[in-house]
Amino acid sequence: FLCLTICIGCGSFVFSLFVSPLQCELGWSRGEIMVGFTIFWVMMGVASPLFGRVLDRHGARRAIPMGAIVMGLGFLVVSVMDSLLLFYLGYVLVGVGAAGIGPVPTSAIVSNWFRKKRGTAVGITSAGIGAGGFIMAPIVGYLLGAFDWRTAYLSMAVIVWVSIIPLSLLLVRTRPEDVGLHPDGALEAEDTHRTGVGNGVVWGFSLRQAAATLPFWLIAVSYLLGNFSSMGGLQAQVPNLNDIGFPTATAAAALGAIGFGSGVGKVFFGWLCDRMQPRLASAIGLTLQCAAVLILLQLRSDSPAALIWAYALLMGFGAGSWLPTMSMLVSGSFGLAFYGSVFGVVNLAQSVGTAVGPLVAGVMYDTMGTYRWAFMLFAALYAIAIPAVLLVRRPKVRTPA
């Protein structure tokens, strides 16, 4: 939970709060600034399969501290930079480091420790993402108002190092078997074919086997398009509300509301995955996000504040579905033996979508002077992502090696 709060809160949720300060002081366009956000998610995605392999072979106690060190260094570079090149370099480091403390190791650890209520456990852990927005947006907003953007970036470097490294070294164990235990606190390992865990043996598709199935690609495409749209809208929200005429304080509060809704949504959708097929839970989350984008298209300068909160809570709650449902789809479809590698590649797909969505929105704004057409594109992509995930079926189960 803490890893995801820091990883996504510092790396993603607060990024849009820096758009106006960087634009005013350094004279960069919004499109140029959003390239940094794109770099963050692309590098996080590219590094995810690599950290997934480290996780499968060496465990999370090596991956997480290494990721925290690199992520903090990235924020340190950005805090002292004065050129686009250094800005982009800093976010390369931030993205690579985030892969080591983000969804791949956290979901793998929880999936290994829990079986009977795995969805709920993953959902509670995933709520750290929403907490990142709920907690970090006001903190960074305060730092930007009381000091400046350089101090805010430096503070995030310190937060990453102090909050993640000591606790991960002291507390993290990748699997219950590492300390002589079994999932759910069972006294002995349960049947392998029924649970995926038995007598210390974990079954699962290798990355090559998983990539040869249609469900793997349906999952990847659905989360690529869904996160393209949700993060594109999220990062365009603050400057869009500013352009319409709403104050930055209102935009930041809406950002915090999205974070709150996302946190609640992750717990809810994790719980829901224990009670229905994860593909159906994912489709519900994507539908809520699409509805939020349609509300965003209706916002005008004289729109009531209630419409902003309706958008923020719907988007946050719906966006909360992605990590618990994606984790449950991967573990349920392909097992846990190579979860880090398989989930890492799926996470690469969603990270590419998350990275490119805001960039496309920024470029479309620079070209057309409005975010309206970008929001319409996002709504259309949801119409593809929803049926794609509904078509997912579990591949034929492989027997343990």
N, C-alpha and C positions, 0 to 999 in steps of 0.2 A: 504494500500500500504506500509506504513512504517512498520507495524507489520510483513508483509511477507518479506520485505527487510532484516530486522534484523533476523527474525526467520530462514529463509532458507540460507541467506547470511552467517551468523555466524555459524549456526549449520551444514550446509551441503556443500555449495559451496567451502569453503576454506579448508575443511578437508584435501584434498589431498596435500595441501601445507605444512602440518605438517609431512607428511610421512617420507621424507628424514631426516629432523632435528631430529625427535624422534628416527629414526633408527640409525643415526650416534651417538647421545649422549647416548642413553639408551640401544642400542644393541638389540632392539626388531625386530622381523621379520615383513615383510609387512602384513602377515596374522594376526599376533597378533595385530598390530596397527589398521587394518581394522575392527577388532571386535568392537572397540569403535564406529566406524561409524554405524555398524550394531546395536549396543545397542541404539544409538541415534534414529534411525528410528523405531526400535521395540518399544521402550518406548514411542515415539511420537505416534505410532499407537495404542498401548495398552491404553494410556491415552486419546486418542481422543474420544472414546465413553463416557468416564467418563466426560470429559469437555463438550461433546455434551449434556449430560443430565443436567449438571449444567446450560448450556446455555439455554436449553428449559425451565428450571424451574426458574432460577434467573437472566438470562441476561448476556451480555458480560462484563458489567462493573465490575463484580466480577471475571470472568474468566481471563481476559487479564492481569490485574495487578498481580494476583496471579501467572500466568504463567511466567511473566517477572522476578519476584523475584526469582523463583526457577531456571529458566534458567541461570540467572546471577550467582547464587550460584554455579551452576555446573561448569561454566567457572572458577570461583574463585578456586574451588577444583583442577581442572586440572592444573591451573597455578602454584600450589605449590606441586604437587604430584611428587613422584619419584618411583612409582611402578605401575605395570599393574592393580592391584586391585583398587587403587585410581583413576587411569585413567578411568577405566570402571565405577566406582562409579560416577565420575564427569559427564560422558556422560549419565548415568541414569538420573541424575538431569536435564541435558541440554535437553534431549529428553522429559521428563515429562513436563518441563516448556514450551518447544516449542509447545506442543499440546494446551496450553492455549492461545497462541498468533498467532497460525498458521492458516492453511486453514479452520478448522472447524468454529471458531468464525468469521473470516473475511468474508468467503463466505456466512455465515448465515446472517450477518448484511446486506450485499449488496443485497442478494436475497430478504430480507424483505423490503428494501427501494425502490427497482426498479422492475418493471414488464415489461413495453413495450420494453425497451432496456436492459433487465437484463443481457444478454450475454455480451454486450459491457461493462456494468458496472463491471461485474465480471472479464472480461478480463483486464480492466484497473487496477483494484485492484490487480489481479494476476500478473501483470507486475512487482510488487514489488519483486517477486521471482527472475526474471531475473536481476532486478536492484541490488539484493543482490550479485549476482556473479560479475556484472559489476563494482559495487562500492567497495564491501568488498575484492575481490581478490587482487586488487592493493594495498589497504590499508594494508591488512595483509602481502602481499608480501614485502611491504616497512618495516613494523615492524620487520619481520623476518630478513631482511637484515641489518637494522640499529641497532636492539637490539637483541632479542632472542625469542624463542618460548614461554617462560614463560611471557614475557612482552606482547606478542601478545594475549595470552589467557586472561590475566588480563585486557587488553584494551577492549576486547570483552565483558567482564562482565560489565564494566562501560558503554559501549555503550548501552547494553540492558537495564540497569536500567534507565539511563538518558533519552533515547529517547522514551521509551514505557510507563513507569508508569505514569508520569505527564499528558501526552497528552491523554492517555486512560481514566483516571479519569475525565478529563475536557470535552472531546469531544464525547465519545462513547455513542450512544443510540442504543439499539438492534433493535427496531422497530419504525417506524414513529408514530405509535399509542401511544408510550410512551410520546410523546410531543404533542399529539393532531393533528397529521398530517396523511396523507395517502400516499401509494406508488405513485411515480412519481409526487408528489405535487398536486395530485387530490384534489378537494374541498370536495368530499365525496367518501366513499368506493364504489368500483365497484362491479358488479355482482359476487357472490361467485363462481358459477359453471364455469364461464368463466375465471376468473382470479385467483381463489384460495384465494381471499381476499374479505371479504364483511361484513359490519356492525361489524367490530372488530373480526369476526370469521375467522379462518384460517383452511382450510381443509388439510388432508394428511393421508397417511398410517402410522400407528404405525410401530415401528421397527419389531415387530413380524409379522405384515401383509406383510410388504415389503419383509422380509426374506423368506416368503412362495411363492414368485414369481420367475419365471425363469429370468426375466430381472435383478433382483437384483444380482443374482449370475453371470450372464454374464458380467455385469458391473464390479463386484469385480474381476473376473478372468482376464479380459482384462487389467485392470489397475495394477493388481499385476504383470502380466508378462511384460507389457510395461515398468513399472517403474523399475522392476528387471533389464531389459536390458539397459535402458537409464542411470540409475544411476551407474550400474556396469561399463559401458563404460566410463562414465564421471569421476569416481573416479580412473579408471585405466589409464586415458589419460596422466596425468602428469608423473607418473613413467614410462609409456610405451614410451613416447617421449624422456625422459631422457635415457632410455635403448637404444633406436635407435641411439641416438647421438645428439639430439637437446638440446640446452641449456635450463635451467630452465626458463629463461626470456621468451623464445618462448612459452614454455608450459603454463606459467602463462598468457601470452597474449592470447593464444588460449582459456584458461579457461574464461578469460574476454569476449572474442568474443562469447562464448557459452552463457554467462550471458546476453549479449546484444541481441543476437538472440532470447533467451528465452523471454526477456521482450517484444520485438516486436511481437513475436509469440503469446504471451498471449493476447495482445490487438487484434491482427488479428483474432485469433480463437474465442475469445469472440464475436467479431463483426460477424464472420462467423456463429456462433450459432444462431444469430438473423435472419439469412437469409437462413439457411438450417437446417436439422435435426442434433442435436448434435452428433448422432452416426456416421454420415457421416464425420463431421468435425474431430471427434476423429480418424477415420480410415485414413484420410489424414495425420494427425499429426504423427501417428504411422508409416506410409509408409515413410515419410521423415526421421524419426529416423533410420529405417532399412537401407535406402540408405546411411546414414551417417556412420553406422557401417561397411557397405561393403567398403566404402572409407577407413575407418580406417584399414581394413585388407590389403589394398594395400600400406600403408605407409612404406617406407624404408629410410635408412640414406641419400640416394641421391634424395629423393623425393622433388619436388619443394614446396616452402612454400605455393603456391596457393592451393595445395591439402590439407594442414592442415587447411587453412581458409575455404575451401569448406566443409570439414568435420565439423568444429566448427560451422559455420553458419547454416548448414542443421540440425545438431543435436540440436542446441539451438532453432532454429525456430520450429522444429518439437516437441521438448520436451515442448515448450511453450503451447502446446495444452492441457496438462493433467488436470490442475485445472479448467479452464473455461468450458471445455467439461464435466468433471466429475460433476462439480457443476450443470450444466444445465441438464445433464441426471438425476441426483438425484431429483432436484426440479421439473423438468418436468414430471418425472415418478411417484414420490411419494408425491409431495406436500410439504408444508412448516410447517405444524402443528408440525411435529416431525423431522424436517430437521436435527437438530443438532445430534440426536441419529442415524438416518439412515445414514447421511453423515459421521458421526464419525466411523461407522463400515466399510463403504466402504473405508474410509481413512485408517483404520487399514489394510485392504487388500493391498492397494497400498503402505503403509508404510512398510509392511513386505517384499514386492517385492523390494522396494528401499533399505531396510536394507540388505537383503540377497544377492542381486546382486553383490555389491562390495566385500562382504566377499567371495563369490564363486570365483570371479575373483582373489582375493588375494591368496586364497588357491590353485587355479589352477596354478597361477604363481609360488608359492613356490614348487609345485610338478613337474611342467613341464618346468620351467625356461622361459616361454613365456606367453604372454596374447592372442596369436593367437586363441587358442582353446576356450577361454572364449568369444572372439568376435564372433566366429562362433556359439556358443550356443545362444548368444543374438540375432543374426539374425534369428535363427530357432524359438525362442520364439515369435518374432514379427509376424512370419507367423501364429502363433496360436492366438495372441491377436487381430489381425486385423479382421478376420472373426467373432470372439467372439463378438466384439462390434457392428459389422454390423447386428448381429442377434437380437439385443435389440429392443423390441417393448414396447410401453407404456401399462402397465396393465390397466384393467378396472377401471375407476375412481370411488373412493368411495365418497359417499355423506358426507357432513360435519356432525360432531357429534352434 
